[in-house]
């Protein structure tokens, strides 16, 4: 599932409108709509964090949907990948 589809699904599950979420994030409704329709790349880390908070989901889930490491792990990518590979065997 794409990042946009994931965000739209979570927003709908929470019963929130585009207006609700865009207002909480202080972004435009068209921008959020473009994100949800995959016409924009996954947004900057801060916005992904804020989306996770507003949608009441773990930040790690939001970053995984964006196919991006959370900021606290970005500097430790080699360790993360090595651990993943060991666990996958």
N, C-alpha and C positions, 0 to 999 in steps of 0.2 A: 504494500500500500504506500502511496506517495505521501510526502509530508503534508501537502495541502489536504488530501483526502482524510488523512489521520486527524488533522486539526478540525476539519469540518465535522467529522463524525463525533469527536469528543465535544465540540461546541453544541451540536444538536442533542447529544445525550444529556448535557447539562441544562437543556432548555433555554439556551442563550441565543440571541439574534446577532447578526453581524454588527448591528449598531451597538449592542451591549458590549461586545468584546472590543470593537474598535474604540469606543469611548473610554473604556477602562485602560486600554493601551495608549491612548492619545495618538492614534493613527487614523488615517482616513478609511472610510468604509470601502472605497474602491481598491485601496492597497490590500486590505485584508481579504477582500473577495478575490483579487488576483493571486494572492498566496494560496488560498483554498482551491483555486482552479488550476494551480500549477503553472501559472503564467509569470510567476516570480520565483526566483531561487529561494531556498529557506533563508529566513532573515538572519540578522546579526544575533550573536549569542544572547545579548541582553533581552531582546524581544522574545527569543525562544524561552528564556527563563520566565519572563512575565506571562507569556501564554500558558506555560505549565502551571503557574500559580493561579491564574484566573480560571483555568479549566480543571483545577484540583487534581492534578496528576503529577507523578514524580518527574522531576527535571530530566532524569536519565531516559525516561520513555520519550520525552519530547526530542531530546538530542539524538536518540537512536532513530526516531522517525525521520529526522533531518539528515541522518547518516553522517553525524558529526560527533566527535568526542566532546564531552562536557569540558568547559574551560579548565577545571581543576585537574583534568587528566591529560590535557593536550601536551603538556611538557613531559609527560611520562608515557608517551605513545608506545615506545619500544617495550616497556614493561607490560603495558596492557596487552599488546599483541602477543608477547611471549606467554603470558598467563593464559590468554584465550587459547592459544595453540596447545598448551599442556592440558588444559581442561577438555579440549575437543577430541583428544585421543581415546 
